[in-house]
Amino acid sequence: MKVTYDHTARTFSMKGRIWSDTYPIEDLPKWLAFYRKMQAEHPKAKGAYDATVIALEAFTQEMAAASN
């Protein structure tokens, strides 16, 4: 999973192996919460959400560091 930021558009994009999408940067906490919830609610998915959660957590930390 790769997460990138478009400063001009104020959006972030998530790109997985078979899908990608772009969202407003203001929605970042919502999407991180969603994927954490999916990870917790579907343990039989055998790590299907792990890469997304890790990437979004790292991106959230990068954005927080950049704003300081």
PyMOL Python script that loads the backbone (N, CA, C, O; Angstrom):
from pymol import cmd

cmd.read_pdbstr("""\
ATOM      1  N   MET A   1       0.850  -1.174   0.000  1.00  0.00           N
ATOM      2  CA  MET A   1       0.000   0.000   0.000  1.00  0.00           C
ATOM      3  C   MET A   1       0.896   1.237   0.000  1.00  0.00           C
ATOM      4  O   MET A   1       1.857   1.335   0.763  1.00  0.00           O
ATOM      5  N   LYS A   2       0.558   2.157  -0.860  1.00  0.00           N
ATOM      6  CA  LYS A   2       1.281   3.424  -0.932  1.00  0.00           C
ATOM      7  C   LYS A   2       0.280   4.554  -0.737  1.00  0.00           C
ATOM      8  O   LYS A   2      -0.803   4.551  -1.323  1.00  0.00           O
ATOM      9  N   VAL A   3       0.661   5.525   0.099  1.00  0.00           N
ATOM     10  CA  VAL A   3      -0.184   6.688   0.344  1.00  0.00           C
ATOM     11  C   VAL A   3       0.620   7.923  -0.043  1.00  0.00           C
ATOM     12  O   VAL A   3       1.759   8.094   0.392  1.00  0.00           O
ATOM     13  N   THR A   4       0.025   8.775  -0.856  1.00  0.00           N
ATOM     14  CA  THR A   4       0.693  10.003  -1.294  1.00  0.00           C
ATOM     15  C   THR A   4      -0.219  11.195  -1.037  1.00  0.00           C
ATOM     16  O   THR A   4      -1.431  11.052  -0.877  1.00  0.00           O
ATOM     17  N   TYR A   5       0.394  12.376  -1.002  1.00  0.00           N
ATOM     18  CA  TYR A   5      -0.330  13.617  -0.715  1.00  0.00           C
ATOM     19  C   TYR A   5      -0.175  14.582  -1.873  1.00  0.00           C
ATOM     20  O   TYR A   5       0.931  14.787  -2.373  1.00  0.00           O
ATOM     21  N   ASP A   6      -1.271  15.170  -2.297  1.00  0.00           N
ATOM     22  CA  ASP A   6      -1.257  16.226  -3.307  1.00  0.00           C
ATOM     23  C   ASP A   6      -1.549  17.534  -2.586  1.00  0.00           C
ATOM     24  O   ASP A   6      -2.695  17.831  -2.247  1.00  0.00           O
ATOM     25  N   HIS A   7      -0.493  18.313  -2.357  1.00  0.00           N
ATOM     26  CA  HIS A   7      -0.606  19.555  -1.588  1.00  0.00           C
ATOM     27  C   HIS A   7      -1.548  20.540  -2.269  1.00  0.00           C
ATOM     28  O   HIS A   7      -2.339  21.206  -1.600  1.00  0.00           O
ATOM     29  N   THR A   8      -1.470  20.636  -3.577  1.00  0.00           N
ATOM     30  CA  THR A   8      -2.292  21.590  -4.322  1.00  0.00           C
ATOM     31  C   THR A   8      -3.777  21.262  -4.209  1.00  0.00           C
ATOM     32  O   THR A   8      -4.595  22.147  -3.957  1.00  0.00           O
ATOM     33  N   ALA A   9      -4.119  20.011  -4.392  1.00  0.00           N
ATOM     34  CA  ALA A   9      -5.527  19.586  -4.340  1.00  0.00           C
ATOM     35  C   ALA A   9      -6.003  19.300  -2.920  1.00  0.00           C
ATOM     36  O   ALA A   9      -7.200  19.136  -2.684  1.00  0.00           O
ATOM     37  N   ARG A  10      -5.060  19.240  -1.970  1.00  0.00           N
ATOM     38  CA  ARG A  10      -5.360  18.876  -0.578  1.00  0.00           C
ATOM     39  C   ARG A  10      -6.089  17.535  -0.513  1.00  0.00           C
ATOM     40  O   ARG A  10      -7.123  17.392   0.139  1.00  0.00           O
ATOM     41  N   THR A  11      -5.504  16.551  -1.221  1.00  0.00           N
ATOM     42  CA  THR A  11      -6.037  15.195  -1.237  1.00  0.00           C
ATOM     43  C   THR A  11      -4.917  14.209  -0.940  1.00  0.00           C
ATOM     44  O   THR A  11      -3.736  14.523  -1.084  1.00  0.00           O
ATOM     45  N   PHE A  12      -5.308  13.021  -0.526  1.00  0.00           N
ATOM     46  CA  PHE A  12      -4.347  11.934  -0.397  1.00  0.00           C
ATOM     47  C   PHE A  12      -4.863  10.774  -1.221  1.00  0.00           C
ATOM     48  O   PHE A  12      -6.070  10.581  -1.369  1.00  0.00           O
ATOM     49  N   SER A  13      -3.933  10.011  -1.752  1.00  0.00           N
ATOM     50  CA  SER A  13      -4.283   8.860  -2.576  1.00  0.00           C
ATOM     51  C   SER A  13      -3.729   7.603  -1.944  1.00  0.00           C
ATOM     52  O   SER A  13      -2.610   7.582  -1.432  1.00  0.00           O
ATOM     53  N   MET A  14      -4.529   6.562  -1.987  1.00  0.00           N
ATOM     54  CA  MET A  14      -4.089   5.245  -1.547  1.00  0.00           C
ATOM     55  C   MET A  14      -4.023   4.367  -2.785  1.00  0.00           C
ATOM     56  O   MET A  14      -4.959   4.335  -3.585  1.00  0.00           O
ATOM     57  N   LYS A  15      -2.916   3.659  -2.939  1.00  0.00           N
ATOM     58  CA  LYS A  15      -2.762   2.774  -4.088  1.00  0.00           C
ATOM     59  C   LYS A  15      -2.322   1.407  -3.598  1.00  0.00           C
ATOM     60  O   LYS A  15      -1.240   1.248  -3.034  1.00  0.00           O
ATOM     61  N   GLY A  16      -3.182   0.426  -3.824  1.00  0.00           N
ATOM     62  CA  GLY A  16      -2.880  -0.956  -3.491  1.00  0.00           C
ATOM     63  C   GLY A  16      -2.456  -1.716  -4.733  1.00  0.00           C
ATOM     64  O   GLY A  16      -2.189  -1.117  -5.775  1.00  0.00           O
ATOM     65  N   ARG A  17      -2.394  -3.025  -4.623  1.00  0.00           N
ATOM     66  CA  ARG A  17      -1.998  -3.843  -5.773  1.00  0.00           C
ATOM     67  C   ARG A  17      -3.031  -3.821  -6.889  1.00  0.00           C
ATOM     68  O   ARG A  17      -2.675  -3.833  -8.067  1.00  0.00           O
ATOM     69  N   ILE A  18      -4.312  -3.790  -6.523  1.00  0.00           N
ATOM     70  CA  ILE A  18      -5.343  -3.865  -7.560  1.00  0.00           C
ATOM     71  C   ILE A  18      -6.345  -2.712  -7.521  1.00  0.00           C
ATOM     72  O   ILE A  18      -7.311  -2.715  -8.284  1.00  0.00           O
ATOM     73  N   TRP A  19      -6.136  -1.743  -6.662  1.00  0.00           N
ATOM     74  CA  TRP A  19      -7.069  -0.633  -6.595  1.00  0.00           C
ATOM     75  C   TRP A  19      -6.353   0.631  -6.143  1.00  0.00           C
ATOM     76  O   TRP A  19      -5.266   0.576  -5.568  1.00  0.00           O
ATOM     77  N   SER A  20      -6.976   1.757  -6.409  1.00  0.00           N
ATOM     78  CA  SER A  20      -6.485   3.040  -5.903  1.00  0.00           C
ATOM     79  C   SER A  20      -7.660   4.000  -5.819  1.00  0.00           C
ATOM     80  O   SER A  20      -8.664   3.842  -6.514  1.00  0.00           O
ATOM     81  N   ASP A  21      -7.516   5.004  -4.952  1.00  0.00           N
ATOM     82  CA  ASP A  21      -8.548   6.028  -4.841  1.00  0.00           C
ATOM     83  C   ASP A  21      -7.954   7.263  -4.188  1.00  0.00           C
ATOM     84  O   ASP A  21      -6.891   7.206  -3.571  1.00  0.00           O
ATOM     85  N   THR A  22      -8.653   8.376  -4.333  1.00  0.00           N
ATOM     86  CA  THR A  22      -8.200   9.660  -3.815  1.00  0.00           C
ATOM     87  C   THR A  22      -9.307  10.267  -2.964  1.00  0.00           C
ATOM     88  O   THR A  22     -10.487  10.194  -3.305  1.00  0.00           O
ATOM     89  N   TYR A  23      -8.894  10.876  -1.834  1.00  0.00           N
ATOM     90  CA  TYR A  23      -9.843  11.426  -0.876  1.00  0.00           C
ATOM     91  C   TYR A  23      -9.362  12.789  -0.389  1.00  0.00           C
ATOM     92  O   TYR A  23      -8.167  13.075  -0.465  1.00  0.00           O
ATOM     93  N   PRO A  24     -10.261  13.637   0.109  1.00  0.00           N
ATOM     94  CA  PRO A  24      -9.846  14.896   0.730  1.00  0.00           C
ATOM     95  C   PRO A  24      -8.987  14.603   1.966  1.00  0.00           C
ATOM     96  O   PRO A  24      -9.254  13.650   2.698  1.00  0.00           O
ATOM     97  N   ILE A  25      -7.972  15.411   2.190  1.00  0.00           N
ATOM     98  CA  ILE A  25      -7.071  15.182   3.328  1.00  0.00           C
ATOM     99  C   ILE A  25      -7.843  15.223   4.648  1.00  0.00           C
ATOM    100  O   ILE A  25      -7.443  14.576   5.616  1.00  0.00           O
ATOM    101  N   GLU A  26      -8.935  15.969   4.697  1.00  0.00           N
ATOM    102  CA  GLU A  26      -9.741  16.045   5.918  1.00  0.00           C
ATOM    103  C   GLU A  26     -10.360  14.698   6.280  1.00  0.00           C
ATOM    104  O   GLU A  26     -10.737  14.477   7.431  1.00  0.00           O
ATOM    105  N   ASP A  27     -10.466  13.799   5.306  1.00  0.00           N
ATOM    106  CA  ASP A  27     -11.052  12.478   5.550  1.00  0.00           C
ATOM    107  C   ASP A  27     -10.042  11.438   6.038  1.00  0.00           C
ATOM    108  O   ASP A  27     -10.416  10.292   6.288  1.00  0.00           O
ATOM    109  N   LEU A  28      -8.787  11.814   6.175  1.00  0.00           N
ATOM    110  CA  LEU A  28      -7.759  10.860   6.599  1.00  0.00           C
ATOM    111  C   LEU A  28      -8.115  10.164   7.912  1.00  0.00           C
ATOM    112  O   LEU A  28      -8.045   8.936   7.967  1.00  0.00           O
ATOM    113  N   PRO A  29      -8.494  10.884   8.975  1.00  0.00           N
ATOM    114  CA  PRO A  29      -8.840  10.182  10.224  1.00  0.00           C
ATOM    115  C   PRO A  29      -9.995   9.195  10.049  1.00  0.00           C
ATOM    116  O   PRO A  29      -9.995   8.121  10.652  1.00  0.00           O
ATOM    117  N   LYS A  30     -10.965   9.556   9.233  1.00  0.00           N
ATOM    118  CA  LYS A  30     -12.113   8.674   8.998  1.00  0.00           C
ATOM    119  C   LYS A  30     -11.680   7.371   8.336  1.00  0.00           C
ATOM    120  O   LYS A  30     -12.128   6.293   8.726  1.00  0.00           O
ATOM    121  N   TRP A  31     -10.805   7.471   7.328  1.00  0.00           N
ATOM    122  CA  TRP A  31     -10.368   6.266   6.621  1.00  0.00           C
ATOM    123  C   TRP A  31      -9.459   5.403   7.481  1.00  0.00           C
ATOM    124  O   TRP A  31      -9.525   4.176   7.410  1.00  0.00           O
ATOM    125  N   LEU A  32      -8.615   6.024   8.289  1.00  0.00           N
ATOM    126  CA  LEU A  32      -7.778   5.242   9.201  1.00  0.00           C
ATOM    127  C   LEU A  32      -8.663   4.505  10.202  1.00  0.00           C
ATOM    128  O   LEU A  32      -8.443   3.325  10.473  1.00  0.00           O
ATOM    129  N   ALA A  33      -9.653   5.185  10.746  1.00  0.00           N
ATOM    130  CA  ALA A  33     -10.580   4.538  11.692  1.00  0.00           C
ATOM    131  C   ALA A  33     -11.341   3.398  11.016  1.00  0.00           C
ATOM    132  O   ALA A  33     -11.534   2.340  11.615  1.00  0.00           O
ATOM    133  N   PHE A  34     -11.771   3.608   9.780  1.00  0.00           N
ATOM    134  CA  PHE A  34     -12.498   2.572   9.050  1.00  0.00           C
ATOM    135  C   PHE A  34     -11.644   1.317   8.883  1.00  0.00           C
ATOM    136  O   PHE A  34     -12.109   0.210   9.154  1.00  0.00           O
ATOM    137  N   TYR A  35     -10.401   1.484   8.441  1.00  0.00           N
ATOM    138  CA  TYR A  35      -9.559   0.307   8.205  1.00  0.00           C
ATOM    139  C   TYR A  35      -9.129  -0.359   9.508  1.00  0.00           C
ATOM    140  O   TYR A  35      -8.956  -1.577   9.544  1.00  0.00           O
ATOM    141  N   ARG A  36      -8.956   0.410  10.574  1.00  0.00           N
ATOM    142  CA  ARG A  36      -8.682  -0.203  11.881  1.00  0.00           C
ATOM    143  C   ARG A  36      -9.882  -1.039  12.331  1.00  0.00           C
ATOM    144  O   ARG A  36      -9.722  -2.135  12.868  1.00  0.00           O
ATOM    145  N   LYS A  37     -11.086  -0.504  12.104  1.00  0.00           N
ATOM    146  CA  LYS A  37     -12.305  -1.229  12.470  1.00  0.00           C
ATOM    147  C   LYS A  37     -12.424  -2.518  11.660  1.00  0.00           C
ATOM    148  O   LYS A  37     -12.740  -3.570  12.216  1.00  0.00           O
ATOM    149  N   MET A  38     -12.176  -2.447  10.369  1.00  0.00           N
ATOM    150  CA  MET A  38     -12.235  -3.638   9.522  1.00  0.00           C
ATOM    151  C   MET A  38     -11.220  -4.681   9.991  1.00  0.00           C
ATOM    152  O   MET A  38     -11.518  -5.874  10.033  1.00  0.00           O
ATOM    153  N   GLN A  39     -10.039  -4.224  10.336  1.00  0.00           N
ATOM    154  CA  GLN A  39      -8.976  -5.112  10.815  1.00  0.00           C
ATOM    155  C   GLN A  39      -9.429  -5.821  12.094  1.00  0.00           C
ATOM    156  O   GLN A  39      -9.226  -7.025  12.245  1.00  0.00           O
ATOM    157  N   ALA A  40     -10.041  -5.074  13.010  1.00  0.00           N
ATOM    158  CA  ALA A  40     -10.481  -5.645  14.283  1.00  0.00           C
ATOM    159  C   ALA A  40     -11.693  -6.565  14.119  1.00  0.00           C
ATOM    160  O   ALA A  40     -11.792  -7.596  14.784  1.00  0.00           O
ATOM    161  N   GLU A  41     -12.601  -6.189  13.241  1.00  0.00           N
ATOM    162  CA  GLU A  41     -13.841  -6.953  13.084  1.00  0.00           C
ATOM    163  C   GLU A  41     -13.701  -8.192  12.205  1.00  0.00           C
ATOM    164  O   GLU A  41     -14.568  -9.066  12.226  1.00  0.00           O
ATOM    165  N   HIS A  42     -12.631  -8.275  11.443  1.00  0.00           N
ATOM    166  CA  HIS A  42     -12.472  -9.383  10.501  1.00  0.00           C
ATOM    167  C   HIS A  42     -11.113 -10.066  10.659  1.00  0.00           C
ATOM    168  O   HIS A  42     -10.304 -10.061   9.732  1.00  0.00           O
ATOM    169  N   PRO A  43     -10.862 -10.652  11.831  1.00  0.00           N
ATOM    170  CA  PRO A  43      -9.564 -11.293  12.049  1.00  0.00           C
ATOM    171  C   PRO A  43      -9.303 -12.464  11.104  1.00  0.00           C
ATOM    172  O   PRO A  43      -8.150 -12.822  10.864  1.00  0.00           O
ATOM    173  N   LYS A  44     -10.353 -13.056  10.573  1.00  0.00           N
ATOM    174  CA  LYS A  44     -10.165 -14.176   9.642  1.00  0.00           C
ATOM    175  C   LYS A  44      -9.673 -13.707   8.272  1.00  0.00           C
ATOM    176  O   LYS A  44      -9.350 -14.529   7.415  1.00  0.00           O
ATOM    177  N   ALA A  45      -9.616 -12.417   8.067  1.00  0.00           N
ATOM    178  CA  ALA A  45      -9.124 -11.874   6.794  1.00  0.00           C
ATOM    179  C   ALA A  45      -7.610 -12.042   6.671  1.00  0.00           C
ATOM    180  O   ALA A  45      -7.022 -11.713   5.641  1.00  0.00           O
ATOM    181  N   LYS A  46      -6.988 -12.556   7.728  1.00  0.00           N
ATOM    182  CA  LYS A  46      -5.561 -12.916   7.727  1.00  0.00           C
ATOM    183  C   LYS A  46      -4.648 -11.794   7.240  1.00  0.00           C
ATOM    184  O   LYS A  46      -3.826 -11.987   6.344  1.00  0.00           O
ATOM    185  N   GLY A  47      -4.807 -10.638   7.837  1.00  0.00           N
ATOM    186  CA  GLY A  47      -3.899  -9.537   7.540  1.00  0.00           C
ATOM    187  C   GLY A  47      -4.235  -8.730   6.307  1.00  0.00           C
ATOM    188  O   GLY A  47      -3.418  -7.928   5.854  1.00  0.00           O
ATOM    189  N   ALA A  48      -5.425  -8.924   5.750  1.00  0.00           N
ATOM    190  CA  ALA A  48      -5.793  -8.207   4.523  1.00  0.00           C
ATOM    191  C   ALA A  48      -5.770  -6.691   4.703  1.00  0.00           C
ATOM    192  O   ALA A  48      -5.562  -5.958   3.736  1.00  0.00           O
ATOM    193  N   TYR A  49      -5.980  -6.219   5.919  1.00  0.00           N
ATOM    194  CA  TYR A  49      -6.034  -4.781   6.169  1.00  0.00           C
ATOM    195  C   TYR A  49      -4.744  -4.242   6.779  1.00  0.00           C
ATOM    196  O   TYR A  49      -4.601  -3.030   6.942  1.00  0.00           O
ATOM    197  N   ASP A  50      -3.812  -5.114   7.115  1.00  0.00           N
ATOM    198  CA  ASP A  50      -2.597  -4.696   7.813  1.00  0.00           C
ATOM    199  C   ASP A  50      -1.795  -3.657   7.042  1.00  0.00           C
ATOM    200  O   ASP A  50      -1.416  -2.630   7.606  1.00  0.00           O
ATOM    201  N   ALA A  51      -1.532  -3.903   5.776  1.00  0.00           N
ATOM    202  CA  ALA A  51      -0.710  -2.977   4.989  1.00  0.00           C
ATOM    203  C   ALA A  51      -1.374  -1.610   4.879  1.00  0.00           C
ATOM    204  O   ALA A  51      -0.697  -0.582   4.897  1.00  0.00           O
ATOM    205  N   THR A  52      -2.683  -1.601   4.766  1.00  0.00           N
ATOM    206  CA  THR A  52      -3.407  -0.330   4.661  1.00  0.00           C
ATOM    207  C   THR A  52      -3.326   0.438   5.966  1.00  0.00           C
ATOM    208  O   THR A  52      -3.063   1.640   5.961  1.00  0.00           O
ATOM    209  N   VAL A  53      -3.547  -0.239   7.083  1.00  0.00           N
ATOM    210  CA  VAL A  53      -3.475   0.417   8.387  1.00  0.00           C
ATOM    211  C   VAL A  53      -2.064   0.938   8.634  1.00  0.00           C
ATOM    212  O   VAL A  53      -1.900   2.075   9.075  1.00  0.00           O
ATOM    213  N   ILE A  54      -1.058   0.140   8.362  1.00  0.00           N
ATOM    214  CA  ILE A  54       0.332   0.562   8.567  1.00  0.00           C
ATOM    215  C   ILE A  54       0.650   1.784   7.710  1.00  0.00           C
ATOM    216  O   ILE A  54       1.251   2.743   8.194  1.00  0.00           O
ATOM    217  N   ALA A  55       0.251   1.755   6.446  1.00  0.00           N
ATOM    218  CA  ALA A  55       0.534   2.877   5.547  1.00  0.00           C
ATOM    219  C   ALA A  55      -0.194   4.143   5.982  1.00  0.00           C
ATOM    220  O   ALA A  55       0.386   5.229   5.956  1.00  0.00           O
ATOM    221  N   LEU A  56      -1.451   4.017   6.381  1.00  0.00           N
ATOM    222  CA  LEU A  56      -2.205   5.190   6.815  1.00  0.00           C
ATOM    223  C   LEU A  56      -1.678   5.743   8.137  1.00  0.00           C
ATOM    224  O   LEU A  56      -1.660   6.959   8.329  1.00  0.00           O
ATOM    225  N   GLU A  57      -1.250   4.872   9.050  1.00  0.00           N
ATOM    226  CA  GLU A  57      -0.656   5.345  10.307  1.00  0.00           C
ATOM    227  C   GLU A  57       0.642   6.095  10.037  1.00  0.00           C
ATOM    228  O   GLU A  57       0.873   7.158  10.613  1.00  0.00           O
ATOM    229  N   ALA A  58       1.483   5.560   9.178  1.00  0.00           N
ATOM    230  CA  ALA A  58       2.745   6.226   8.844  1.00  0.00           C
ATOM    231  C   ALA A  58       2.484   7.565   8.162  1.00  0.00           C
ATOM    232  O   ALA A  58       3.145   8.558   8.464  1.00  0.00           O
ATOM    233  N   PHE A  59       1.535   7.592   7.255  1.00  0.00           N
ATOM    234  CA  PHE A  59       1.195   8.828   6.552  1.00  0.00           C
ATOM    235  C   PHE A  59       0.644   9.865   7.528  1.00  0.00           C
ATOM    236  O   PHE A  59       0.977  11.046   7.427  1.00  0.00           O
ATOM    237  N   THR A  60      -0.191   9.439   8.467  1.00  0.00           N
ATOM    238  CA  THR A  60      -0.729  10.343   9.486  1.00  0.00           C
ATOM    239  C   THR A  60       0.400  10.957  10.301  1.00  0.00           C
ATOM    240  O   THR A  60       0.379  12.154  10.586  1.00  0.00           O
ATOM    241  N   GLN A  61       1.385  10.147  10.677  1.00  0.00           N
ATOM    242  CA  GLN A  61       2.538  10.652  11.427  1.00  0.00           C
ATOM    243  C   GLN A  61       3.357  11.630  10.592  1.00  0.00           C
ATOM    244  O   GLN A  61       3.811  12.652  11.106  1.00  0.00           O
ATOM    245  N   GLU A  62       3.549  11.326   9.310  1.00  0.00           N
ATOM    246  CA  GLU A  62       4.282  12.233   8.418  1.00  0.00           C
ATOM    247  C   GLU A  62       3.571  13.579   8.310  1.00  0.00           C
ATOM    248  O   GLU A  62       4.210  14.630   8.365  1.00  0.00           O
ATOM    249  N   MET A  63       2.265  13.545   8.158  1.00  0.00           N
ATOM    250  CA  MET A  63       1.496  14.785   8.039  1.00  0.00           C
ATOM    251  C   MET A  63       1.565  15.593   9.334  1.00  0.00           C
ATOM    252  O   MET A  63       1.663  16.820   9.295  1.00  0.00           O
ATOM    253  N   ALA A  64       1.514  14.914  10.474  1.00  0.00           N
ATOM    254  CA  ALA A  64       1.607  15.606  11.758  1.00  0.00           C
ATOM    255  C   ALA A  64       2.979  16.245  11.928  1.00  0.00           C
ATOM    256  O   ALA A  64       3.082  17.376  12.402  1.00  0.00           O
ATOM    257  N   ALA A  65       4.033  15.529  11.546  1.00  0.00           N
ATOM    258  CA  ALA A  65       5.393  16.067  11.653  1.00  0.00           C
ATOM    259  C   ALA A  65       5.586  17.258  10.724  1.00  0.00           C
ATOM    260  O   ALA A  65       6.266  18.220  11.079  1.00  0.00           O
ATOM    261  N   ALA A  66       4.997  17.197   9.550  1.00  0.00           N
ATOM    262  CA  ALA A  66       5.136  18.285   8.577  1.00  0.00           C
ATOM    263  C   ALA A  66       4.405  19.543   9.026  1.00  0.00           C
ATOM    264  O   ALA A  66       4.779  20.649   8.635  1.00  0.00           O
ATOM    265  N   SER A  67       3.369  19.386   9.841  1.00  0.00           N
ATOM    266  CA  SER A  67       2.605  20.553  10.283  1.00  0.00           C
ATOM    267  C   SER A  67       3.231  21.239  11.491  1.00  0.00           C
ATOM    268  O   SER A  67       2.800  22.323  11.882  1.00  0.00           O
ATOM    269  N   ASN A  68       4.242  20.612  12.082  1.00  0.00           N
ATOM    270  CA  ASN A  68       4.913  21.212  13.256  1.00  0.00           C
ATOM    271  C   ASN A  68       6.038  22.110  12.853  1.00  0.00           C
ATOM    272  O   ASN A  68       6.702  22.691  13.711  1.00  0.00           O
TER     273      ASN A  68
END
""", "prot")
cmd.dss("prot")
cmd.show_as("cartoon", "prot")
cmd.util.cbc("prot")
cmd.orient("prot")
